[in-house]
Amino acid sequence: MQPWEIVVLAVVVVVVLAAAIGWTLYSRRRSDHLRSRFGSEYDRTVVEFGDQRRAESELSRREERVRHMKIRPLTVVERQKFLDQWVTCQSLFVDDPARAVEDADRLLTDVMRVRGYSTDNPHDRVADISAAYPRHAENYRRADEITIRHHHGQATTEELRSAFIHYRSLFDEILGGQDEELKRAS
């Protein structure tokens, strides 16, 4: 082997090693970011997809999708209107828990729509919640499952109460306040 061939081979090996190290560091940082950002939603998505790379691609897609949405804060009037509707919905729970849960789900969807989130497709709605409000994603899924079971006559009043509480927590977060955009961005 000629000396110049050895040099070329050594350069190629160094470049390939540097690329492999760079890719490994990038992948590790990406995984750490997604794990930190999504919390338990990260683990749930990895289990759902059965593959860490595919799950991370999905989570990145969700994050990017929400980042490009035109999400806006509510006006003071809109915020107050939704708060008033929530109070009415909450007071309904005593007499008609099932209807209160359905109204809470509808009201949450209305707030999301006004803010600029996708609400037409239930899958997109859950994906958007998981990206914008990952702490609430699992509880939103539970509330949604309870609501569906209620439609089949299979949910207890205690389960409806639990669903209502989950909806309330997400409602409070999505309704937002002055610092809502800062919280959502972090």
Stockholm file with secondary structure:
# STOCKHOLM 1.0

chainA/1-186         MQPWEIVVLAVVVVVVLAAAIGWTLYSRRRSDHLRSRFGSEYDRTVVEFGDQRRAESELSRREERVRHMKIRPLTVVERQKFLDQWVTCQSLFVDDPARAVEDADRLLTDVMRVRGYSTDNPHDRVADISAAYPRHAENYRRADEITIRHHHGQATTEELRSAFIHYRSLFDEILGGQDEELKRAS
#=GR chainA/1-186 SS CCHHHHHHHHHHHHHHHHHHHHHHHHHHHHHHHHHHHHTHHHHHHHHHHTSHHHHHHHHHHHHHHHHTSCCCCCCHHHHHHHHHHHHHHHHHTTTCHHHHHHHHHHHHHHHHHHHTCCCSSHHHHHHHHHHHCHHHHHHHHHHHHHHHHHHTTCCCHHHHHHHHHHHHHHHHHHHCCTTHHHHHHC
#=GC SS_cons         CCHHHHHHHHHHHHHHHHHHHHHHHHHHHHHHHHHHHHTHHHHHHHHHHTSHHHHHHHHHHHHHHHHTSCCCCCCHHHHHHHHHHHHHHHHHTTTCHHHHHHHHHHHHHHHHHHHTCCCSSHHHHHHHHHHHCHHHHHHHHHHHHHHHHHHTTCCCHHHHHHHHHHHHHHHHHHHCCTTHHHHHHC
//
